[in-house]
């Protein structure tokens, strides 16, 4: 297997417990040894993260922001650094909130070789403790949620999650950075892989390129459609949720969703965002006059359709998890 030079791009902010842990793992695997590079883009941390990186991981290239880059902007900054200041022939996007298996670096180098040979964009998978696939991508419009969906080492996909993704230098130069203006925090990874597909660049998910993370019922709820979150929330949380739809931290924020709906339009008029917001508010209020069991059934059906394990669905609905067979 040829040895490729990787530049790992790690966007972080105020999560030293995660950042420090993953940097320790990468250092132990040899990912910080030349000719490889680890580029941490810290977007305005106030918890001492950049200072501790400088003190404990001097081999890391640290880029400091002021808190307005968000995830996609941080990835874009890291890509610029990797393309202009390193000789890496592959870039690796990596989130810090996961544990890496012992063979992670070996798999990363293998994926880099395939990505270069096939001129492809290749994502990995993030699993929970029960080997349920939390993050991966979409194929045929459906999320890749189970390892059994893989019939080979690499599965063609339409979109990829950016938690774990490898792209050759040539593709990064051709595509440029993800669209951090329209998708500053959520959606930048989907936009990027969809743009690659439009240019006939293969988009793949690698079965053995993995990270592992915990995933609770609260995490499931965070990604549910807005009306489902509203119905499951307490009265006080419901009003905060309506305001949250305008926050970039909220997954279903109006900027993210409307920009995805009109992704082929370079500019979206302001009224479309406001109209979308009002429709979401109406959907939330509509749950107040809808029978409880109908709503519970709709939420359960949605969760199972997303491949979410039964024990998590039960906890989302406030039920006792089913007993194992």
C-alpha positions as CSV (number, residue, x, y, z in Angstrom):
1,X,0.0,0.0,0.0
2,X,1.4,3.4,-1.0
3,X,2.0,5.9,1.8
4,X,0.0,9.1,1.3
5,X,0.5,12.3,3.1
6,X,-2.7,13.3,5.0
7,X,-3.7,16.6,6.5
8,X,-6.3,16.2,9.2
9,X,-8.6,19.1,9.7
10,X,-10.2,19.3,13.1
11,X,-12.8,22.1,13.8
12,X,-13.2,22.7,17.5
13,X,-14.7,25.1,20.0
14,X,-15.0,25.0,23.8
15,X,-14.8,21.2,24.1
16,X,-11.4,20.5,25.5
17,X,-12.5,17.2,27.0
18,X,-13.2,16.0,23.4
19,X,-10.4,17.8,21.6
20,X,-7.7,16.7,24.0
21,X,-8.9,13.1,23.9
22,X,-8.9,12.8,20.1
23,X,-5.5,14.6,19.8
24,X,-4.0,12.1,22.2
25,X,-5.4,9.2,20.1
26,X,-4.1,10.7,16.9
27,X,-0.6,11.3,18.4
28,X,-0.5,7.7,19.7
29,X,-1.3,6.4,16.2
30,X,1.4,8.4,14.5
31,X,-1.0,10.8,12.7
32,X,1.1,13.8,13.9
33,X,4.4,12.4,12.7
34,X,5.9,13.9,9.5
35,X,4.9,14.0,6.7
36,X,1.3,14.0,8.0
37,X,-0.2,17.2,9.6
38,X,-2.9,17.8,12.1
39,X,-4.6,21.2,11.6
40,X,-6.9,22.3,14.5
41,X,-9.1,25.2,13.7
42,X,-10.3,26.7,17.0
43,X,-13.2,29.1,16.5
44,X,-12.9,31.3,19.5
45,X,-12.7,28.9,22.4
46,X,-12.8,30.5,25.8
47,X,-12.1,27.3,27.8
48,X,-8.4,27.3,27.3
49,X,-8.4,24.8,24.4
50,X,-5.9,26.7,22.1
51,X,-3.5,27.3,25.0
52,X,-3.5,23.7,26.0
53,X,-3.0,22.6,22.4
54,X,0.0,24.8,22.1
55,X,1.4,23.5,25.4
56,X,0.6,19.8,25.0
57,X,0.6,19.2,21.2
58,X,3.4,21.4,19.7
59,X,3.3,19.4,16.4
60,X,-0.3,20.6,15.7
61,X,-0.9,23.5,13.4
62,X,-3.3,25.8,15.3
63,X,-5.5,28.3,13.5
64,X,-7.5,30.7,15.8
65,X,-10.8,32.2,14.9
66,X,-13.0,34.7,16.8
67,X,-16.2,32.6,17.0
68,X,-17.8,33.5,13.6
69,X,-16.5,30.7,11.4
70,X,-18.8,28.0,12.8
71,X,-18.3,24.4,11.6
72,X,-18.2,24.9,7.8
73,X,-16.1,28.1,8.1
74,X,-13.6,26.3,10.2
75,X,-13.4,23.4,7.7
76,X,-12.9,26.0,4.9
77,X,-10.0,27.7,6.9
78,X,-8.4,24.3,7.5
79,X,-8.6,23.3,3.9
80,X,-7.0,26.6,2.8
81,X,-4.1,25.9,5.2
82,X,-3.7,22.3,4.1
83,X,-3.7,23.2,0.4
84,X,-1.4,26.2,0.6
85,X,0.9,25.3,3.4
86,X,1.4,21.5,3.2
87,X,2.2,18.9,0.6
88,X,-0.6,16.6,1.7
89,X,-2.1,14.7,-1.1
90,X,-5.3,13.9,0.9
91,X,-7.3,16.0,3.3
92,X,-9.3,14.4,6.2
93,X,-12.2,16.1,7.8
94,X,-12.6,14.9,11.4
95,X,-14.9,15.9,14.3
96,X,-13.5,15.7,17.8
97,X,-16.5,14.2,19.6
98,X,-15.7,10.5,18.9
99,X,-13.4,7.7,20.0
100,X,-11.2,6.2,17.3
101,X,-10.6,2.5,17.0
102,X,-7.1,1.0,17.2
103,X,-6.9,0.6,13.4
104,X,-8.2,4.1,12.6
105,X,-5.0,5.4,11.1
106,X,-4.4,2.2,9.1
107,X,-7.9,2.5,7.7
108,X,-7.4,6.3,7.0
109,X,-4.4,5.5,4.8
110,X,-6.2,2.8,3.0
111,X,-9.2,5.1,2.3
112,X,-6.8,7.8,1.1
113,X,-5.3,5.3,-1.4
114,X,-8.7,4.4,-2.7
115,X,-9.8,8.0,-2.8
116,X,-6.8,9.0,-4.9
117,X,-7.0,5.9,-7.2
118,X,-10.7,6.5,-7.9
119,X,-10.7,10.3,-7.7
120,X,-13.5,10.0,-5.1
121,X,-14.9,11.6,-2.0
122,X,-15.0,9.0,0.7
123,X,-16.8,9.2,4.1
124,X,-16.6,7.0,7.1
125,X,-19.2,5.9,9.6
126,X,-19.8,6.8,13.3
127,X,-21.3,4.1,15.4
128,X,-22.8,4.0,18.9
129,X,-22.0,1.4,21.5
130,X,-24.4,-1.1,19.9
131,X,-22.9,-0.8,16.4
132,X,-25.8,1.3,15.2
133,X,-24.7,3.8,12.5
134,X,-25.3,7.3,13.8
135,X,-23.6,9.3,11.0
136,X,-22.6,8.2,7.5
137,X,-24.6,9.5,4.5
138,X,-27.5,8.9,2.3
139,X,-27.9,6.3,-0.5
140,X,-31.0,6.2,-2.7
141,X,-32.4,8.9,-0.5
142,X,-32.3,6.7,2.6
143,X,-29.8,7.0,5.6
144,X,-27.2,4.3,6.0
145,X,-28.0,3.1,9.5
146,X,-26.9,-0.5,9.6
147,X,-23.7,-2.3,8.8
148,X,-25.7,-4.9,7.0
149,X,-26.5,-2.3,4.2
150,X,-22.9,-2.7,3.0
151,X,-22.5,-5.4,0.4
152,X,-18.8,-4.4,-0.2
153,X,-16.1,-2.4,1.5
154,X,-17.3,0.8,-0.2
155,X,-20.9,1.8,-0.7
156,X,-22.0,4.4,-3.3
157,X,-23.8,7.3,-1.7
158,X,-25.5,10.6,-2.6
159,X,-24.4,12.6,0.4
160,X,-21.9,12.3,3.2
161,X,-21.7,13.4,6.8
162,X,-18.6,15.5,7.4
163,X,-17.8,14.0,10.8
164,X,-15.3,11.7,9.0
165,X,-14.4,12.3,5.3
166,X,-11.4,12.0,3.0
167,X,-10.9,13.9,-0.2
168,X,-7.8,14.0,-2.5
169,X,-6.0,17.3,-3.0
170,X,-7.1,17.4,-6.6
171,X,-10.8,17.2,-5.7
172,X,-10.3,19.8,-2.9
173,X,-8.7,22.1,-5.4
174,X,-11.4,21.5,-8.0
175,X,-14.4,22.0,-5.6
176,X,-12.9,24.6,-3.4
177,X,-14.2,24.9,0.2
178,X,-17.7,24.0,1.3
179,X,-20.3,26.8,1.1
180,X,-19.7,28.4,4.5
181,X,-21.8,31.5,3.7
182,X,-25.1,29.6,3.0
183,X,-24.4,26.7,5.3
184,X,-22.2,28.1,8.1
185,X,-22.9,25.3,10.7
186,X,-25.2,22.6,9.4
187,X,-25.5,21.4,5.8
188,X,-22.0,22.2,4.6
189,X,-21.1,18.6,4.3
190,X,-24.2,17.6,2.3
191,X,-23.8,20.6,0.0
192,X,-20.2,19.6,-0.6
193,X,-20.9,16.0,-1.5
194,X,-23.9,16.9,-3.6
195,X,-21.7,19.4,-5.5
196,X,-19.2,16.6,-6.1
197,X,-21.9,14.3,-7.4
198,X,-23.0,16.9,-9.9
199,X,-19.5,16.9,-11.3
200,X,-19.5,13.1,-11.6
201,X,-17.1,12.7,-8.8
202,X,-17.7,9.3,-7.1
203,X,-19.1,9.6,-3.5
204,X,-18.6,6.6,-1.3
205,X,-18.9,5.4,2.3
206,X,-16.3,3.1,3.7
207,X,-17.5,0.4,5.9
208,X,-14.3,-0.1,7.9
209,X,-13.4,3.6,8.3
210,X,-15.0,4.3,11.7
211,X,-15.4,6.4,14.8
212,X,-17.5,5.7,17.8
213,X,-19.7,8.0,19.8
214,X,-22.4,7.9,22.4
215,X,-25.9,8.7,21.2
216,X,-28.8,9.4,23.7
217,X,-32.5,9.9,23.3
218,X,-31.8,13.7,23.6
219,X,-29.5,13.4,20.6
220,X,-32.3,11.7,18.6
221,X,-34.8,14.4,19.6
222,X,-32.4,17.1,18.5
223,X,-32.6,15.9,14.9
224,X,-36.3,15.2,14.8
225,X,-38.6,17.5,12.7
226,X,-39.5,20.7,14.5
227,X,-43.1,19.8,15.3
228,X,-42.0,16.5,16.9
229,X,-39.5,18.3,19.1
230,X,-42.2,20.8,20.0
231,X,-44.7,18.2,21.0
232,X,-42.1,16.3,23.1
233,X,-40.9,19.4,24.9
234,X,-42.1,21.0,28.1
235,X,-44.1,24.2,27.9
236,X,-41.1,26.4,28.7
237,X,-38.9,24.5,26.2
238,X,-41.5,24.9,23.5
239,X,-41.1,28.7,23.4
240,X,-37.4,28.5,23.4
241,X,-37.6,26.0,20.5
242,X,-39.5,28.5,18.4
243,X,-36.9,31.1,19.0
244,X,-34.2,28.5,18.3
245,X,-35.3,28.0,14.7
246,X,-33.5,31.3,14.0
247,X,-30.3,30.1,15.7
248,X,-27.4,28.5,13.7
249,X,-26.9,26.1,16.6
250,X,-30.4,24.6,16.0
251,X,-30.2,21.8,13.4
252,X,-33.5,22.7,11.7
253,X,-32.8,26.4,11.7
254,X,-34.6,28.3,8.9
255,X,-31.4,29.4,7.2
256,X,-30.1,25.8,6.8
257,X,-33.4,24.3,5.7
258,X,-34.5,27.0,3.3
259,X,-31.1,27.2,1.7
260,X,-31.2,23.5,1.1
261,X,-34.6,23.8,-0.4
262,X,-33.4,26.4,-2.9
263,X,-29.8,25.2,-3.1
264,X,-29.6,25.9,-6.9
265,X,-30.6,29.5,-6.4
266,X,-27.6,31.8,-5.7
267,X,-29.9,34.1,-3.6
268,X,-33.0,33.4,-1.7
269,X,-35.4,36.3,-0.9
270,X,-35.9,37.0,2.8
271,X,-39.6,36.4,2.7
272,X,-39.0,32.7,2.0
273,X,-37.2,32.2,5.3
274,X,-40.0,34.0,7.2
275,X,-42.8,32.1,5.4
276,X,-41.0,28.8,6.2
277,X,-40.8,29.9,9.9
278,X,-44.5,30.7,10.0
279,X,-45.3,27.3,8.5
280,X,-43.2,25.5,11.1
281,X,-44.9,27.5,13.9
282,X,-48.3,26.5,12.5
283,X,-47.3,22.8,12.4
284,X,-46.2,23.0,16.0
285,X,-49.5,24.7,17.1
286,X,-51.4,22.1,15.1
287,X,-50.2,19.4,17.5
288,X,-52.3,20.9,20.2
289,X,-55.5,19.8,18.4
290,X,-54.2,16.5,17.2
291,X,-54.9,13.3,19.1
292,X,-52.0,12.2,21.3
293,X,-51.8,8.6,20.0
294,X,-51.8,9.8,16.4
295,X,-48.8,12.0,17.2
296,X,-47.0,9.3,19.1
297,X,-47.6,6.9,16.2
298,X,-46.2,9.4,13.7
299,X,-43.1,10.1,15.7
300,X,-42.5,6.3,16.2
301,X,-43.0,5.7,12.5
302,X,-40.6,8.5,11.6
303,X,-37.9,7.1,14.0
304,X,-38.2,3.6,12.8
305,X,-38.1,4.8,9.2
306,X,-34.8,6.5,10.0
307,X,-33.5,3.2,11.4
308,X,-33.3,4.4,15.0
309,X,-33.0,1.5,17.4
310,X,-36.1,0.5,19.4
311,X,-34.6,1.3,22.8
312,X,-33.9,4.8,21.8
313,X,-37.3,5.3,20.2
314,X,-38.9,4.1,23.5
315,X,-36.9,6.6,25.5
316,X,-37.8,9.4,23.1
317,X,-41.5,8.6,23.7
318,X,-41.0,8.2,27.4
319,X,-41.6,4.5,27.4
320,X,-39.6,1.6,29.0
321,X,-37.2,0.2,26.5
322,X,-38.2,-3.3,25.1
323,X,-36.6,-6.2,26.8
324,X,-33.9,-8.0,24.8
325,X,-35.0,-11.3,23.3
